[in-house]
Amino acid sequence: MHLEHLGIAVSDAAPLAGLIRDLLGRDVYKTEVVEREGVRTHFISAASAGGARPPKLELLEATSAESPVSRHIERRGEGMHHLAFEVGDIRAAMQKARELGIRVLADEPKAGADGKVIAFLHPRDTHGVLIELCESIRTEPEWQHINHGDGSLAVQISGPEGAPPLLVLHGALGSTELETDRLVRHWEQTFRVYALDFEAHGRSSPVAGQTLTFDRFTDNASAVLEAFDLHDVRVFGFSMGGGVALFAALRHPDRISRFAVHGVNVQWDEKEVRDMVFPMAPERMEAAAPRWAQRLADVHGADNWRDLVHRMIDFTRHLPNNPFPDELLQRITQPTLVSTGDSDRYFPLRHAFHLRETLPNARLWVIPGLDHPIQGVDAEAFSNQIANYLLSDG
Ligand code: CO
């Protein structure tokens, strides 16, 4: 259970939205009409860089005189309207309320704003406080393919149109499905999410035979910004995708406003590269980790995955050539969150400290006990922390 948002009834949202902007520097990031409730909703994030998961503000404007919001304003004037609590199972929560003798204002959950189903409790039974129960529902994300070079790049798009754009970049040998989708499920409640499968990975084209480089993967990220004409973009990149995020931030200072990298390294020595490459060899992987090998075959294609692994071994072998000299990192001015596990099997903490020290505008978040694979994070806590950073302005 989580206090998801505070609903505020207003006859016209613009003056209060303007006041909040002037007072607190926060803008409405999403406006949505819920026709059957006769309401136009405007959402404002209250996230800060350090906080856990603060409730949003939902400014409610009536779209007709019969709307419950109009009636509320007539009777009580503008102001606090409801508290919305997010629950994991709204039907169970409604049943619990009924058992407690609280009237639920509908038999079934109804579609609300912000990708939720909702139900209100009768305020007479809850000491005058109108309580909304809500549960997030996921609409099927949409995959789009954009032409790129000789092939195409696959981008999974989800979340409300008009929400701030977030570009999500997976790691080497990863994919959206394999690594980032479980985080996207949370982010798509607040962002319009563009989760890219890098070329030769996941659902994107294999581009057989070509050498894969940071430059090429950064071209992939640029192609997404171009294809969807994205501006004021936030970026999240994991591992190799974090490296790409650094290059992309440098290349697009006008488009990328703020970003977060996790489990990323910018200085490799020969031993670290050997440790990364050793378990990658397909024959070794099939013998030592057959289920993982099968998963890679499922994600990248049975015909493609061995070739991809060989090319990523080649990519990894070139890493000690210092692709991220300090002079380059020092030119990245966007606010950057550097997060890492303190038990990363590949990258000792000193690498994250180096990045934190060298980037002009970075903060460091060290997660205790976490190893390199992003599958190890608590998806909800992690995605909230990242979202709060990306939405904050401090
Ligand atoms: Co609400």
Residues whose N, C-alpha, C, O or C-beta is under 5 A from the ligand:
A	BS01	CO	G7 E58 A84 E132
